Amino acid sequence: PMKQKAFRALVRDVKRQKYEQGRKEMVELVAQQNLFSCEQAANLIETFKYGDDQADVAITLYPRLTDPEHLSKMLDAIKYKRDRERVKKALDL
């Protein structure tokens, strides 16, 4: 997974983005070149306000997880059950 110092900087930078779309785009870009633990993924998901955005981020990060056996940690970070279910369906879980 990402080193903690780099991950903290990423979370800080994501939070500084004014709009949710900009936040999602930043996560998508960083996810192309990094791996994440489920705990890190959960922390990123929690920076998003809306369930749809949380689900989108979870779907983006899933293939980049280093510990998918702890997936429940990431899913628990998604506020609403319907959004968690959408993630599970999208990922065939």
Phi and psi in radians as a Rosetta constraint file:
Dihedral C 1 N 2 CA 2 C 2 CIRCULARHARMONIC -1.040 0.35
Dihedral N 2 CA 2 C 2 N 3 CIRCULARHARMONIC 2.535 0.35
Dihedral C 2 N 3 CA 3 C 3 CIRCULARHARMONIC -1.135 0.35
Dihedral N 3 CA 3 C 3 N 4 CIRCULARHARMONIC 2.560 0.35
Dihedral C 3 N 4 CA 4 C 4 CIRCULARHARMONIC -1.031 0.35
Dihedral N 4 CA 4 C 4 N 5 CIRCULARHARMONIC -0.707 0.35
Dihedral C 4 N 5 CA 5 C 5 CIRCULARHARMONIC -1.096 0.35
Dihedral N 5 CA 5 C 5 N 6 CIRCULARHARMONIC -0.791 0.35
Dihedral C 5 N 6 CA 6 C 6 CIRCULARHARMONIC -1.158 0.35
Dihedral N 6 CA 6 C 6 N 7 CIRCULARHARMONIC -0.654 0.35
Dihedral C 6 N 7 CA 7 C 7 CIRCULARHARMONIC -1.172 0.35
Dihedral N 7 CA 7 C 7 N 8 CIRCULARHARMONIC -0.744 0.35
Dihedral C 7 N 8 CA 8 C 8 CIRCULARHARMONIC -1.047 0.35
Dihedral N 8 CA 8 C 8 N 9 CIRCULARHARMONIC -0.699 0.35
Dihedral C 8 N 9 CA 9 C 9 CIRCULARHARMONIC -1.131 0.35
Dihedral N 9 CA 9 C 9 N 10 CIRCULARHARMONIC -0.683 0.35
Dihedral C 9 N 10 CA 10 C 10 CIRCULARHARMONIC -1.095 0.35
Dihedral N 10 CA 10 C 10 N 11 CIRCULARHARMONIC -0.835 0.35
Dihedral C 10 N 11 CA 11 C 11 CIRCULARHARMONIC -1.044 0.35
Dihedral N 11 CA 11 C 11 N 12 CIRCULARHARMONIC -0.755 0.35
Dihedral C 11 N 12 CA 12 C 12 CIRCULARHARMONIC -1.040 0.35
Dihedral N 12 CA 12 C 12 N 13 CIRCULARHARMONIC -0.799 0.35
Dihedral C 12 N 13 CA 13 C 13 CIRCULARHARMONIC -1.173 0.35
Dihedral N 13 CA 13 C 13 N 14 CIRCULARHARMONIC -0.664 0.35
Dihedral C 13 N 14 CA 14 C 14 CIRCULARHARMONIC -1.109 0.35
Dihedral N 14 CA 14 C 14 N 15 CIRCULARHARMONIC -0.772 0.35
Dihedral C 14 N 15 CA 15 C 15 CIRCULARHARMONIC -1.106 0.35
Dihedral N 15 CA 15 C 15 N 16 CIRCULARHARMONIC -0.494 0.35
Dihedral C 15 N 16 CA 16 C 16 CIRCULARHARMONIC -1.312 0.35
Dihedral N 16 CA 16 C 16 N 17 CIRCULARHARMONIC -0.327 0.35
Dihedral C 16 N 17 CA 17 C 17 CIRCULARHARMONIC -1.114 0.35
Dihedral N 17 CA 17 C 17 N 18 CIRCULARHARMONIC 2.354 0.35
Dihedral C 17 N 18 CA 18 C 18 CIRCULARHARMONIC -1.260 0.35
Dihedral N 18 CA 18 C 18 N 19 CIRCULARHARMONIC -0.651 0.35
Dihedral C 18 N 19 CA 19 C 19 CIRCULARHARMONIC -2.031 0.35
Dihedral N 19 CA 19 C 19 N 20 CIRCULARHARMONIC 2.606 0.35
Dihedral C 19 N 20 CA 20 C 20 CIRCULARHARMONIC -1.007 0.35
Dihedral N 20 CA 20 C 20 N 21 CIRCULARHARMONIC -0.703 0.35
Dihedral C 20 N 21 CA 21 C 21 CIRCULARHARMONIC -1.059 0.35
Dihedral N 21 CA 21 C 21 N 22 CIRCULARHARMONIC -0.722 0.35
Dihedral C 21 N 22 CA 22 C 22 CIRCULARHARMONIC -1.117 0.35
Dihedral N 22 CA 22 C 22 N 23 CIRCULARHARMONIC -0.638 0.35
Dihedral C 22 N 23 CA 23 C 23 CIRCULARHARMONIC -1.121 0.35
Dihedral N 23 CA 23 C 23 N 24 CIRCULARHARMONIC -0.812 0.35
Dihedral C 23 N 24 CA 24 C 24 CIRCULARHARMONIC -1.092 0.35
Dihedral N 24 CA 24 C 24 N 25 CIRCULARHARMONIC -0.744 0.35
Dihedral C 24 N 25 CA 25 C 25 CIRCULARHARMONIC -1.089 0.35
Dihedral N 25 CA 25 C 25 N 26 CIRCULARHARMONIC -0.668 0.35
Dihedral C 25 N 26 CA 26 C 26 CIRCULARHARMONIC -1.115 0.35
Dihedral N 26 CA 26 C 26 N 27 CIRCULARHARMONIC -0.782 0.35
Dihedral C 26 N 27 CA 27 C 27 CIRCULARHARMONIC -1.093 0.35
Dihedral N 27 CA 27 C 27 N 28 CIRCULARHARMONIC -0.770 0.35
Dihedral C 27 N 28 CA 28 C 28 CIRCULARHARMONIC -1.038 0.35
Dihedral N 28 CA 28 C 28 N 29 CIRCULARHARMONIC -0.736 0.35
Dihedral C 28 N 29 CA 29 C 29 CIRCULARHARMONIC -1.150 0.35
Dihedral N 29 CA 29 C 29 N 30 CIRCULARHARMONIC -0.835 0.35
Dihedral C 29 N 30 CA 30 C 30 CIRCULARHARMONIC -1.169 0.35
Dihedral N 30 CA 30 C 30 N 31 CIRCULARHARMONIC -0.611 0.35
Dihedral C 30 N 31 CA 31 C 31 CIRCULARHARMONIC -1.152 0.35
Dihedral N 31 CA 31 C 31 N 32 CIRCULARHARMONIC -0.403 0.35
Dihedral C 31 N 32 CA 32 C 32 CIRCULARHARMONIC -1.135 0.35
Dihedral N 32 CA 32 C 32 N 33 CIRCULARHARMONIC -0.444 0.35
Dihedral C 32 N 33 CA 33 C 33 CIRCULARHARMONIC -2.119 0.35
Dihedral N 33 CA 33 C 33 N 34 CIRCULARHARMONIC 0.088 0.35
Dihedral C 33 N 34 CA 34 C 34 CIRCULARHARMONIC -2.365 0.35
Dihedral N 34 CA 34 C 34 N 35 CIRCULARHARMONIC 2.797 0.35
Dihedral C 34 N 35 CA 35 C 35 CIRCULARHARMONIC -1.943 0.35
Dihedral N 35 CA 35 C 35 N 36 CIRCULARHARMONIC 2.711 0.35
Dihedral C 35 N 36 CA 36 C 36 CIRCULARHARMONIC -2.369 0.35
Dihedral N 36 CA 36 C 36 N 37 CIRCULARHARMONIC 2.569 0.35
Dihedral C 36 N 37 CA 37 C 37 CIRCULARHARMONIC -1.411 0.35
Dihedral N 37 CA 37 C 37 N 38 CIRCULARHARMONIC 2.853 0.35
Dihedral C 37 N 38 CA 38 C 38 CIRCULARHARMONIC -1.101 0.35
Dihedral N 38 CA 38 C 38 N 39 CIRCULARHARMONIC -0.584 0.35
Dihedral C 38 N 39 CA 39 C 39 CIRCULARHARMONIC -1.135 0.35
Dihedral N 39 CA 39 C 39 N 40 CIRCULARHARMONIC -0.753 0.35
Dihedral C 39 N 40 CA 40 C 40 CIRCULARHARMONIC -1.108 0.35
Dihedral N 40 CA 40 C 40 N 41 CIRCULARHARMONIC -0.742 0.35
Dihedral C 40 N 41 CA 41 C 41 CIRCULARHARMONIC -1.047 0.35
Dihedral N 41 CA 41 C 41 N 42 CIRCULARHARMONIC -0.747 0.35
Dihedral C 41 N 42 CA 42 C 42 CIRCULARHARMONIC -1.070 0.35
Dihedral N 42 CA 42 C 42 N 43 CIRCULARHARMONIC -0.742 0.35
Dihedral C 42 N 43 CA 43 C 43 CIRCULARHARMONIC -1.092 0.35
Dihedral N 43 CA 43 C 43 N 44 CIRCULARHARMONIC -0.697 0.35
Dihedral C 43 N 44 CA 44 C 44 CIRCULARHARMONIC -1.166 0.35
Dihedral N 44 CA 44 C 44 N 45 CIRCULARHARMONIC -0.777 0.35
Dihedral C 44 N 45 CA 45 C 45 CIRCULARHARMONIC -1.007 0.35
Dihedral N 45 CA 45 C 45 N 46 CIRCULARHARMONIC -0.699 0.35
Dihedral C 45 N 46 CA 46 C 46 CIRCULARHARMONIC -1.179 0.35
Dihedral N 46 CA 46 C 46 N 47 CIRCULARHARMONIC -0.236 0.35
Dihedral C 46 N 47 CA 47 C 47 CIRCULARHARMONIC -1.375 0.35
Dihedral N 47 CA 47 C 47 N 48 CIRCULARHARMONIC -0.170 0.35
Dihedral C 47 N 48 CA 48 C 48 CIRCULARHARMONIC -1.715 0.35
Dihedral N 48 CA 48 C 48 N 49 CIRCULARHARMONIC 2.436 0.35
Dihedral C 48 N 49 CA 49 C 49 CIRCULARHARMONIC -1.424 0.35
Dihedral N 49 CA 49 C 49 N 50 CIRCULARHARMONIC -0.689 0.35
Dihedral C 49 N 50 CA 50 C 50 CIRCULARHARMONIC -1.772 0.35
Dihedral N 50 CA 50 C 50 N 51 CIRCULARHARMONIC 2.491 0.35
Dihedral C 50 N 51 CA 51 C 51 CIRCULARHARMONIC -1.029 0.35
Dihedral N 51 CA 51 C 51 N 52 CIRCULARHARMONIC -0.686 0.35
Dihedral C 51 N 52 CA 52 C 52 CIRCULARHARMONIC -1.056 0.35
Dihedral N 52 CA 52 C 52 N 53 CIRCULARHARMONIC -0.761 0.35
Dihedral C 52 N 53 CA 53 C 53 CIRCULARHARMONIC -1.170 0.35
Dihedral N 53 CA 53 C 53 N 54 CIRCULARHARMONIC -0.705 0.35
Dihedral C 53 N 54 CA 54 C 54 CIRCULARHARMONIC -1.042 0.35
Dihedral N 54 CA 54 C 54 N 55 CIRCULARHARMONIC -0.769 0.35
Dihedral C 54 N 55 CA 55 C 55 CIRCULARHARMONIC -1.111 0.35
Dihedral N 55 CA 55 C 55 N 56 CIRCULARHARMONIC -0.760 0.35
Dihedral C 55 N 56 CA 56 C 56 CIRCULARHARMONIC -1.040 0.35
Dihedral N 56 CA 56 C 56 N 57 CIRCULARHARMONIC -0.740 0.35
Dihedral C 56 N 57 CA 57 C 57 CIRCULARHARMONIC -1.158 0.35
Dihedral N 57 CA 57 C 57 N 58 CIRCULARHARMONIC -0.727 0.35
Dihedral C 57 N 58 CA 58 C 58 CIRCULARHARMONIC -1.051 0.35
Dihedral N 58 CA 58 C 58 N 59 CIRCULARHARMONIC -0.757 0.35
Dihedral C 58 N 59 CA 59 C 59 CIRCULARHARMONIC -1.128 0.35
Dihedral N 59 CA 59 C 59 N 60 CIRCULARHARMONIC -0.686 0.35
Dihedral C 59 N 60 CA 60 C 60 CIRCULARHARMONIC -1.122 0.35
Dihedral N 60 CA 60 C 60 N 61 CIRCULARHARMONIC -0.733 0.35
Dihedral C 60 N 61 CA 61 C 61 CIRCULARHARMONIC -1.418 0.35
Dihedral N 61 CA 61 C 61 N 62 CIRCULARHARMONIC -0.425 0.35
Dihedral C 61 N 62 CA 62 C 62 CIRCULARHARMONIC -0.866 0.35
Dihedral N 62 CA 62 C 62 N 63 CIRCULARHARMONIC -0.867 0.35
Dihedral C 62 N 63 CA 63 C 63 CIRCULARHARMONIC -1.179 0.35
Dihedral N 63 CA 63 C 63 N 64 CIRCULARHARMONIC -0.175 0.35
Dihedral C 63 N 64 CA 64 C 64 CIRCULARHARMONIC -1.822 0.35
Dihedral N 64 CA 64 C 64 N 65 CIRCULARHARMONIC 0.189 0.35
Dihedral C 64 N 65 CA 65 C 65 CIRCULARHARMONIC -1.390 0.35
Dihedral N 65 CA 65 C 65 N 66 CIRCULARHARMONIC 2.417 0.35
Dihedral C 65 N 66 CA 66 C 66 CIRCULARHARMONIC -1.609 0.35
Dihedral N 66 CA 66 C 66 N 67 CIRCULARHARMONIC -0.279 0.35
Dihedral C 66 N 67 CA 67 C 67 CIRCULARHARMONIC -2.377 0.35
Dihedral N 67 CA 67 C 67 N 68 CIRCULARHARMONIC 1.107 0.35
Dihedral C 67 N 68 CA 68 C 68 CIRCULARHARMONIC -1.056 0.35
Dihedral N 68 CA 68 C 68 N 69 CIRCULARHARMONIC -0.271 0.35
Dihedral C 68 N 69 CA 69 C 69 CIRCULARHARMONIC -1.154 0.35
Dihedral N 69 CA 69 C 69 N 70 CIRCULARHARMONIC -0.260 0.35
Dihedral C 69 N 70 CA 70 C 70 CIRCULARHARMONIC -1.854 0.35
Dihedral N 70 CA 70 C 70 N 71 CIRCULARHARMONIC 0.447 0.35
Dihedral C 70 N 71 CA 71 C 71 CIRCULARHARMONIC -0.945 0.35
Dihedral N 71 CA 71 C 71 N 72 CIRCULARHARMONIC -0.577 0.35
Dihedral C 71 N 72 CA 72 C 72 CIRCULARHARMONIC -1.018 0.35
Dihedral N 72 CA 72 C 72 N 73 CIRCULARHARMONIC -0.531 0.35
Dihedral C 72 N 73 CA 73 C 73 CIRCULARHARMONIC -1.074 0.35
Dihedral N 73 CA 73 C 73 N 74 CIRCULARHARMONIC -0.756 0.35
Dihedral C 73 N 74 CA 74 C 74 CIRCULARHARMONIC -1.215 0.35
Dihedral N 74 CA 74 C 74 N 75 CIRCULARHARMONIC -0.796 0.35
Dihedral C 74 N 75 CA 75 C 75 CIRCULARHARMONIC -1.104 0.35
Dihedral N 75 CA 75 C 75 N 76 CIRCULARHARMONIC -0.633 0.35
Dihedral C 75 N 76 CA 76 C 76 CIRCULARHARMONIC -1.118 0.35
Dihedral N 76 CA 76 C 76 N 77 CIRCULARHARMONIC -0.352 0.35
Dihedral C 76 N 77 CA 77 C 77 CIRCULARHARMONIC -1.338 0.35
Dihedral N 77 CA 77 C 77 N 78 CIRCULARHARMONIC -0.255 0.35
Dihedral C 77 N 78 CA 78 C 78 CIRCULARHARMONIC -1.450 0.35
Dihedral N 78 CA 78 C 78 N 79 CIRCULARHARMONIC 2.166 0.35
Dihedral C 78 N 79 CA 79 C 79 CIRCULARHARMONIC -1.010 0.35
Dihedral N 79 CA 79 C 79 N 80 CIRCULARHARMONIC -0.838 0.35
Dihedral C 79 N 80 CA 80 C 80 CIRCULARHARMONIC -1.913 0.35
Dihedral N 80 CA 80 C 80 N 81 CIRCULARHARMONIC 2.472 0.35
Dihedral C 80 N 81 CA 81 C 81 CIRCULARHARMONIC -1.012 0.35
Dihedral N 81 CA 81 C 81 N 82 CIRCULARHARMONIC -0.730 0.35
Dihedral C 81 N 82 CA 82 C 82 CIRCULARHARMONIC -1.070 0.35
Dihedral N 82 CA 82 C 82 N 83 CIRCULARHARMONIC -0.595 0.35
Dihedral C 82 N 83 CA 83 C 83 CIRCULARHARMONIC -1.297 0.35
Dihedral N 83 CA 83 C 83 N 84 CIRCULARHARMONIC -0.648 0.35
Dihedral C 83 N 84 CA 84 C 84 CIRCULARHARMONIC -1.081 0.35
Dihedral N 84 CA 84 C 84 N 85 CIRCULARHARMONIC -0.738 0.35
Dihedral C 84 N 85 CA 85 C 85 CIRCULARHARMONIC -1.123 0.35
Dihedral N 85 CA 85 C 85 N 86 CIRCULARHARMONIC -0.664 0.35
Dihedral C 85 N 86 CA 86 C 86 CIRCULARHARMONIC -1.094 0.35
Dihedral N 86 CA 86 C 86 N 87 CIRCULARHARMONIC -0.695 0.35
Dihedral C 86 N 87 CA 87 C 87 CIRCULARHARMONIC -1.122 0.35
Dihedral N 87 CA 87 C 87 N 88 CIRCULARHARMONIC -0.832 0.35
Dihedral C 87 N 88 CA 88 C 88 CIRCULARHARMONIC -1.034 0.35
Dihedral N 88 CA 88 C 88 N 89 CIRCULARHARMONIC -0.735 0.35
Dihedral C 88 N 89 CA 89 C 89 CIRCULARHARMONIC -1.153 0.35
Dihedral N 89 CA 89 C 89 N 90 CIRCULARHARMONIC -0.782 0.35
Dihedral C 89 N 90 CA 90 C 90 CIRCULARHARMONIC -1.094 0.35
Dihedral N 90 CA 90 C 90 N 91 CIRCULARHARMONIC -0.543 0.35
Dihedral C 90 N 91 CA 91 C 91 CIRCULARHARMONIC -1.715 0.35
Dihedral N 91 CA 91 C 91 N 92 CIRCULARHARMONIC 0.078 0.35
Dihedral C 91 N 92 CA 92 C 92 CIRCULARHARMONIC 0.965 0.35
Dihedral N 92 CA 92 C 92 N 93 CIRCULARHARMONIC 0.844 0.35
